[in-house]
Amino acid sequence: MMRENQRMVTEKIEASIKAGLVMQKAFFSAMSGQYAPWWITSQKAMKPSSANSRRFSR
């Protein structure tokens, strides 16, 4: 059970980092003059992470 909890925490951290990177990329793109509509950015940020995909494939 402890190992499963550690795996879930690791997956949550990985998903948070990926979502943060998408938002950071969108922010820097906006600052450099490239505009992405909010719905495209939110779709990328809310897309399931590969960590979740690995867990659900078991």
mmCIF file as gemmi writes it, N, C-alpha and C atoms, coordinates in Angstrom:
data_model
loop_
_atom_site.group_PDB
_atom_site.id
_atom_site.type_symbol
_atom_site.label_atom_id
_atom_site.label_alt_id
_atom_site.label_comp_id
_atom_site.label_asym_id
_atom_site.label_entity_id
_atom_site.label_seq_id
_atom_site.pdbx_PDB_ins_code
_atom_site.Cartn_x
_atom_site.Cartn_y
_atom_site.Cartn_z
_atom_site.occupancy
_atom_site.B_iso_or_equiv
_atom_site.pdbx_formal_charge
_atom_site.auth_seq_id
_atom_site.auth_asym_id
_atom_site.pdbx_PDB_model_num
ATOM 1 N N . MET Axp A 1 ? 0.827 -1.201 0 1 0 ? 1 A 1
ATOM 2 C CA . MET Axp A 1 ? 0 0 0 1 0 ? 1 A 1
ATOM 3 C C . MET Axp A 1 ? 0.867 1.259 0 1 0 ? 1 A 1
ATOM 4 N N . MET Axp A 2 ? 1.945 1.207 0.753 1 0 ? 2 A 1
ATOM 5 C CA . MET Axp A 2 ? 2.847 2.36 0.807 1 0 ? 2 A 1
ATOM 6 C C . MET Axp A 2 ? 3.461 2.627 -0.575 1 0 ? 2 A 1
ATOM 7 N N . ARG Axp A 3 ? 3.814 1.548 -1.259 1 0 ? 3 A 1
ATOM 8 C CA . ARG Axp A 3 ? 4.414 1.696 -2.591 1 0 ? 3 A 1
ATOM 9 C C . ARG Axp A 3 ? 3.416 2.315 -3.574 1 0 ? 3 A 1
ATOM 10 N N . GLU Axp A 4 ? 2.146 1.907 -3.476 1 0 ? 4 A 1
ATOM 11 C CA . GLU Axp A 4 ? 1.106 2.468 -4.346 1 0 ? 4 A 1
ATOM 12 C C . GLU Axp A 4 ? 0.912 3.956 -4.063 1 0 ? 4 A 1
ATOM 13 N N . ASN Axp A 5 ? 0.944 4.346 -2.793 1 0 ? 5 A 1
ATOM 14 C CA . ASN Axp A 5 ? 0.829 5.763 -2.435 1 0 ? 5 A 1
ATOM 15 C C . ASN Axp A 5 ? 1.995 6.564 -2.991 1 0 ? 5 A 1
ATOM 16 N N . GLN Axp A 6 ? 3.203 6.017 -2.884 1 0 ? 6 A 1
ATOM 17 C CA . GLN Axp A 6 ? 4.375 6.706 -3.422 1 0 ? 6 A 1
ATOM 18 C C . GLN Axp A 6 ? 4.246 6.87 -4.932 1 0 ? 6 A 1
ATOM 19 N N . ARG Axp A 7 ? 3.744 5.834 -5.602 1 0 ? 7 A 1
ATOM 20 C CA . ARG Axp A 7 ? 3.571 5.905 -7.058 1 0 ? 7 A 1
ATOM 21 C C . ARG Axp A 7 ? 2.549 6.977 -7.424 1 0 ? 7 A 1
ATOM 22 N N . MET Axp A 8 ? 1.457 7.037 -6.671 1 0 ? 8 A 1
ATOM 23 C CA . MET Axp A 8 ? 0.425 8.036 -6.961 1 0 ? 8 A 1
ATOM 24 C C . MET Axp A 8 ? 0.956 9.452 -6.751 1 0 ? 8 A 1
ATOM 25 N N . VAL Axp A 9 ? 1.728 9.661 -5.686 1 0 ? 9 A 1
ATOM 26 C CA . VAL Axp A 9 ? 2.299 10.983 -5.429 1 0 ? 9 A 1
ATOM 27 C C . VAL Axp A 9 ? 3.259 11.36 -6.549 1 0 ? 9 A 1
ATOM 28 N N . THR Axp A 10 ? 4.079 10.415 -6.973 1 0 ? 10 A 1
ATOM 29 C CA . THR Axp A 10 ? 5.015 10.676 -8.067 1 0 ? 10 A 1
ATOM 30 C C . THR Axp A 10 ? 4.269 11.037 -9.348 1 0 ? 10 A 1
ATOM 31 N N . GLU Axp A 11 ? 3.18 10.331 -9.635 1 0 ? 11 A 1
ATOM 32 C CA . GLU Axp A 11 ? 2.389 10.624 -10.828 1 0 ? 11 A 1
ATOM 33 C C . GLU Axp A 11 ? 1.752 12.003 -10.745 1 0 ? 11 A 1
ATOM 34 N N . LYS Axp A 12 ? 1.27 12.378 -9.566 1 0 ? 12 A 1
ATOM 35 C CA . LYS Axp A 12 ? 0.671 13.715 -9.397 1 0 ? 12 A 1
ATOM 36 C C . LYS Axp A 12 ? 1.721 14.802 -9.608 1 0 ? 12 A 1
ATOM 37 N N . ILE Axp A 13 ? 2.91 14.599 -9.066 1 0 ? 13 A 1
ATOM 38 C CA . ILE Axp A 13 ? 3.979 15.588 -9.234 1 0 ? 13 A 1
ATOM 39 C C . ILE Axp A 13 ? 4.352 15.705 -10.707 1 0 ? 13 A 1
ATOM 40 N N . GLU Axp A 14 ? 4.478 14.563 -11.381 1 0 ? 14 A 1
ATOM 41 C CA . GLU Axp A 14 ? 4.822 14.581 -12.805 1 0 ? 14 A 1
ATOM 42 C C . GLU Axp A 14 ? 3.755 15.307 -13.618 1 0 ? 14 A 1
ATOM 43 N N . ALA Axp A 15 ? 2.491 15.038 -13.328 1 0 ? 15 A 1
ATOM 44 C CA . ALA Axp A 15 ? 1.398 15.7 -14.047 1 0 ? 15 A 1
ATOM 45 C C . ALA Axp A 15 ? 1.399 17.204 -13.776 1 0 ? 15 A 1
ATOM 46 N N . SER Axp A 16 ? 1.677 17.6 -12.536 1 0 ? 16 A 1
ATOM 47 C CA . SER Axp A 16 ? 1.719 19.025 -12.19 1 0 ? 16 A 1
ATOM 48 C C . SER Axp A 16 ? 2.848 19.733 -12.916 1 0 ? 16 A 1
ATOM 49 N N . ILE Axp A 17 ? 3.988 19.083 -12.996 1 0 ? 17 A 1
ATOM 50 C CA . ILE Axp A 17 ? 5.132 19.682 -13.692 1 0 ? 17 A 1
ATOM 51 C C . ILE Axp A 17 ? 4.814 19.86 -15.177 1 0 ? 17 A 1
ATOM 52 N N . LYS Axp A 18 ? 4.193 18.835 -15.782 1 0 ? 18 A 1
ATOM 53 C CA . LYS Axp A 18 ? 3.854 18.942 -17.207 1 0 ? 18 A 1
ATOM 54 C C . LYS Axp A 18 ? 2.847 20.061 -17.457 1 0 ? 18 A 1
ATOM 55 N N . ALA Axp A 19 ? 1.844 20.169 -16.597 1 0 ? 19 A 1
ATOM 56 C CA . ALA Axp A 19 ? 0.852 21.244 -16.754 1 0 ? 19 A 1
ATOM 57 C C . ALA Axp A 19 ? 1.509 22.604 -16.564 1 0 ? 19 A 1
ATOM 58 N N . GLY Axp A 20 ? 2.414 22.705 -15.602 1 0 ? 20 A 1
ATOM 59 C CA . GLY Axp A 20 ? 3.132 23.958 -15.374 1 0 ? 20 A 1
ATOM 60 C C . GLY Axp A 20 ? 3.978 24.352 -16.569 1 0 ? 20 A 1
ATOM 61 N N . LEU Axp A 21 ? 4.617 23.377 -17.195 1 0 ? 21 A 1
ATOM 62 C CA . LEU Axp A 21 ? 5.438 23.674 -18.368 1 0 ? 21 A 1
ATOM 63 C C . LEU Axp A 21 ? 4.59 24.157 -19.54 1 0 ? 21 A 1
ATOM 64 N N . VAL Axp A 22 ? 3.403 23.58 -19.705 1 0 ? 22 A 1
ATOM 65 C CA . VAL Axp A 22 ? 2.502 24.041 -20.772 1 0 ? 22 A 1
ATOM 66 C C . VAL Axp A 22 ? 2.103 25.487 -20.524 1 0 ? 22 A 1
ATOM 67 N N . MET Axp A 23 ? 1.753 25.808 -19.284 1 0 ? 23 A 1
ATOM 68 C CA . MET Axp A 23 ? 1.351 27.176 -18.961 1 0 ? 23 A 1
ATOM 69 C C . MET Axp A 23 ? 2.525 28.149 -19.116 1 0 ? 23 A 1
ATOM 70 N N . GLN Axp A 24 ? 3.712 27.721 -18.706 1 0 ? 24 A 1
ATOM 71 C CA . GLN Axp A 24 ? 4.892 28.576 -18.845 1 0 ? 24 A 1
ATOM 72 C C . GLN Axp A 24 ? 5.203 28.823 -20.325 1 0 ? 24 A 1
ATOM 73 N N . LYS Axp A 25 ? 5.088 27.786 -21.145 1 0 ? 25 A 1
ATOM 74 C CA . LYS Axp A 25 ? 5.329 27.939 -22.581 1 0 ? 25 A 1
ATOM 75 C C . LYS Axp A 25 ? 4.325 28.914 -23.189 1 0 ? 25 A 1
ATOM 76 N N . ALA Axp A 26 ? 3.063 28.808 -22.779 1 0 ? 26 A 1
ATOM 77 C CA . ALA Axp A 26 ? 2.038 29.722 -23.288 1 0 ? 26 A 1
ATOM 78 C C . ALA Axp A 26 ? 2.325 31.155 -22.85 1 0 ? 26 A 1
ATOM 79 N N . PHE Axp A 27 ? 2.776 31.32 -21.614 1 0 ? 27 A 1
ATOM 80 C CA . PHE Axp A 27 ? 3.091 32.657 -21.099 1 0 ? 27 A 1
ATOM 81 C C . PHE Axp A 27 ? 4.241 33.279 -21.889 1 0 ? 27 A 1
ATOM 82 N N . PHE Axp A 28 ? 5.318 32.516 -22.087 1 0 ? 28 A 1
ATOM 83 C CA . PHE Axp A 28 ? 6.46 33.058 -22.819 1 0 ? 28 A 1
ATOM 84 C C . PHE Axp A 28 ? 6.126 33.312 -24.288 1 0 ? 28 A 1
ATOM 85 N N . SER Axp A 29 ? 5.27 32.478 -24.86 1 0 ? 29 A 1
ATOM 86 C CA . SER Axp A 29 ? 4.839 32.721 -26.241 1 0 ? 29 A 1
ATOM 87 C C . SER Axp A 29 ? 4.042 34.015 -26.327 1 0 ? 29 A 1
ATOM 88 N N . ALA Axp A 30 ? 3.185 34.252 -25.341 1 0 ? 30 A 1
ATOM 89 C CA . ALA Axp A 30 ? 2.402 35.491 -25.331 1 0 ? 30 A 1
ATOM 90 C C . ALA Axp A 30 ? 3.315 36.702 -25.161 1 0 ? 30 A 1
ATOM 91 N N . MET Axp A 31 ? 4.337 36.568 -24.337 1 0 ? 31 A 1
ATOM 92 C CA . MET Axp A 31 ? 5.266 37.68 -24.121 1 0 ? 31 A 1
ATOM 93 C C . MET Axp A 31 ? 6.105 37.981 -25.364 1 0 ? 31 A 1
ATOM 94 N N . SER Axp A 32 ? 6.337 36.964 -26.191 1 0 ? 32 A 1
ATOM 95 C CA . SER Axp A 32 ? 7.136 37.19 -27.393 1 0 ? 32 A 1
ATOM 96 C C . SER Axp A 32 ? 6.277 37.598 -28.585 1 0 ? 32 A 1
ATOM 97 N N . GLY Axp A 33 ? 4.982 37.774 -28.358 1 0 ? 33 A 1
ATOM 98 C CA . GLY Axp A 33 ? 4.114 38.263 -29.412 1 0 ? 33 A 1
ATOM 99 C C . GLY Axp A 33 ? 3.312 37.192 -30.12 1 0 ? 33 A 1
ATOM 100 N N . GLN Axp A 34 ? 3.555 35.944 -29.801 1 0 ? 34 A 1
ATOM 101 C CA . GLN Axp A 34 ? 2.766 34.862 -30.391 1 0 ? 34 A 1
ATOM 102 C C . GLN Axp A 34 ? 1.572 34.632 -29.478 1 0 ? 34 A 1
ATOM 103 N N . TYR Axp A 35 ? 0.413 34.724 -30.039 1 0 ? 35 A 1
ATOM 104 C CA . TYR Axp A 35 ? -0.797 34.618 -29.221 1 0 ? 35 A 1
ATOM 105 C C . TYR Axp A 35 ? -1.471 33.274 -29.451 1 0 ? 35 A 1
ATOM 106 N N . ALA Axp A 36 ? -1.771 32.572 -28.385 1 0 ? 36 A 1
ATOM 107 C CA . ALA Axp A 36 ? -2.556 31.335 -28.467 1 0 ? 36 A 1
ATOM 108 C C . ALA Axp A 36 ? -3.849 31.569 -27.704 1 0 ? 36 A 1
ATOM 109 N N . PRO Axp A 37 ? -4.975 31.254 -28.297 1 0 ? 37 A 1
ATOM 110 C CA . PRO Axp A 37 ? -6.252 31.434 -27.594 1 0 ? 37 A 1
ATOM 111 C C . PRO Axp A 37 ? -6.292 30.621 -26.304 1 0 ? 37 A 1
ATOM 112 N N . TRP Axp A 38 ? -7.062 31.085 -25.35 1 0 ? 38 A 1
ATOM 113 C CA . TRP Axp A 38 ? -7.107 30.43 -24.04 1 0 ? 38 A 1
ATOM 114 C C . TRP Axp A 38 ? -7.608 29.006 -24.133 1 0 ? 38 A 1
ATOM 115 N N . TRP Axp A 39 ? -8.498 28.721 -25.107 1 0 ? 39 A 1
ATOM 116 C CA . TRP Axp A 39 ? -9.051 27.368 -25.162 1 0 ? 39 A 1
ATOM 117 C C . TRP Axp A 39 ? -8.02 26.354 -25.641 1 0 ? 39 A 1
ATOM 118 N N . ILE Axp A 40 ? -7.064 26.786 -26.452 1 0 ? 40 A 1
ATOM 119 C CA . ILE Axp A 40 ? -5.995 25.875 -26.884 1 0 ? 40 A 1
ATOM 120 C C . ILE Axp A 40 ? -5.051 25.605 -25.722 1 0 ? 40 A 1
ATOM 121 N N . THR Axp A 41 ? -4.687 26.662 -25.01 1 0 ? 41 A 1
ATOM 122 C CA . THR Axp A 41 ? -3.793 26.5 -23.867 1 0 ? 41 A 1
ATOM 123 C C . THR Axp A 41 ? -4.429 25.623 -22.795 1 0 ? 41 A 1
ATOM 124 N N . SER Axp A 42 ? -5.707 25.844 -22.511 1 0 ? 42 A 1
ATOM 125 C CA . SER Axp A 42 ? -6.352 25.054 -21.461 1 0 ? 42 A 1
ATOM 126 C C . SER Axp A 42 ? -6.519 23.6 -21.882 1 0 ? 42 A 1
ATOM 127 N N . GLN Axp A 43 ? -6.738 23.348 -23.182 1 0 ? 43 A 1
ATOM 128 C CA . GLN Axp A 43 ? -6.83 21.959 -23.644 1 0 ? 43 A 1
ATOM 129 C C . GLN Axp A 43 ? -5.508 21.236 -23.443 1 0 ? 43 A 1
ATOM 130 N N . LYS Axp A 44 ? -4.402 21.918 -23.727 1 0 ? 44 A 1
ATOM 131 C CA . LYS Axp A 44 ? -3.094 21.295 -23.554 1 0 ? 44 A 1
ATOM 132 C C . LYS Axp A 44 ? -2.795 21.057 -22.079 1 0 ? 44 A 1
ATOM 133 N N . ALA Axp A 45 ? -3.171 22.004 -21.234 1 0 ? 45 A 1
ATOM 134 C CA . ALA Axp A 45 ? -2.885 21.871 -19.805 1 0 ? 45 A 1
ATOM 135 C C . ALA Axp A 45 ? -3.751 20.802 -19.156 1 0 ? 45 A 1
ATOM 136 N N . MET Axp A 46 ? -4.961 20.61 -19.654 1 0 ? 46 A 1
ATOM 137 C CA . MET Axp A 46 ? -5.876 19.657 -19.031 1 0 ? 46 A 1
ATOM 138 C C . MET Axp A 46 ? -5.799 18.256 -19.644 1 0 ? 46 A 1
ATOM 139 N N . LYS Axp A 47 ? -4.961 18.089 -20.657 1 0 ? 47 A 1
ATOM 140 C CA . LYS Axp A 47 ? -4.816 16.778 -21.29 1 0 ? 47 A 1
ATOM 141 C C . LYS Axp A 47 ? -4.254 15.788 -20.267 1 0 ? 47 A 1
ATOM 142 N N . PRO Axp A 48 ? -4.748 14.552 -20.232 1 0 ? 48 A 1
ATOM 143 C CA . PRO Axp A 48 ? -4.229 13.581 -19.258 1 0 ? 48 A 1
ATOM 144 C C . PRO Axp A 48 ? -2.73 13.38 -19.436 1 0 ? 48 A 1
ATOM 145 N N . SER Axp A 49 ? -2.044 13.251 -18.336 1 0 ? 49 A 1
ATOM 146 C CA . SER Axp A 49 ? -0.592 13.092 -18.404 1 0 ? 49 A 1
ATOM 147 C C . SER Axp A 49 ? -0.231 11.662 -18.787 1 0 ? 49 A 1
ATOM 148 N N . SER Axp A 50 ? 1.005 11.483 -19.199 1 0 ? 50 A 1
ATOM 149 C CA . SER Axp A 50 ? 1.464 10.136 -19.537 1 0 ? 50 A 1
ATOM 150 C C . SER Axp A 50 ? 1.53 9.258 -18.296 1 0 ? 50 A 1
ATOM 151 N N . ALA Axp A 51 ? 1.711 9.857 -17.118 1 0 ? 51 A 1
ATOM 152 C CA . ALA Axp A 51 ? 1.721 9.08 -15.875 1 0 ? 51 A 1
ATOM 153 C C . ALA Axp A 51 ? 0.362 8.431 -15.655 1 0 ? 51 A 1
ATOM 154 N N . ASN Axp A 52 ? -0.705 9.175 -15.878 1 0 ? 52 A 1
ATOM 155 C CA . ASN Axp A 52 ? -2.041 8.602 -15.741 1 0 ? 52 A 1
ATOM 156 C C . ASN Axp A 52 ? -2.277 7.526 -16.794 1 0 ? 52 A 1
ATOM 157 N N . SER Axp A 53 ? -1.813 7.756 -17.997 1 0 ? 53 A 1
ATOM 158 C CA . SER Axp A 53 ? -1.997 6.774 -19.061 1 0 ? 53 A 1
ATOM 159 C C . SER Axp A 53 ? -1.307 5.463 -18.713 1 0 ? 53 A 1
ATOM 160 N N . ARG Axp A 54 ? -0.103 5.557 -18.138 1 0 ? 54 A 1
ATOM 161 C CA . ARG Axp A 54 ? 0.61 4.34 -17.748 1 0 ? 54 A 1
ATOM 162 C C . ARG Axp A 54 ? -0.149 3.594 -16.663 1 0 ? 54 A 1
ATOM 163 N N . ARG Axp A 55 ? -0.683 4.327 -15.692 1 0 ? 55 A 1
ATOM 164 C CA . ARG Axp A 55 ? -1.391 3.684 -14.584 1 0 ? 55 A 1
ATOM 165 C C . ARG Axp A 55 ? -2.672 3.026 -15.075 1 0 ? 55 A 1
ATOM 166 N N . PHE Axp A 56 ? -3.406 3.687 -15.965 1 0 ? 56 A 1
ATOM 167 C CA . PHE Axp A 56 ? -4.669 3.139 -16.441 1 0 ? 56 A 1
ATOM 168 C C . PHE Axp A 56 ? -4.473 1.977 -17.406 1 0 ? 56 A 1
ATOM 169 N N . SER Axp A 57 ? -3.303 1.873 -18.009 1 0 ? 57 A 1
ATOM 170 C CA . SER Axp A 57 ? -3.067 0.797 -18.967 1 0 ? 57 A 1
ATOM 171 C C . SER Axp A 57 ? -2.802 -0.535 -18.281 1 0 ? 57 A 1
ATOM 172 N N . ARG Axp A 58 ? -2.574 -0.521 -16.969 1 0 ? 58 A 1
ATOM 173 C CA . ARG Axp A 58 ? -2.31 -1.775 -16.247 1 0 ? 58 A 1
ATOM 174 C C . ARG Axp A 58 ? -3.558 -2.564 -16.032 1 0 ? 58 A 1
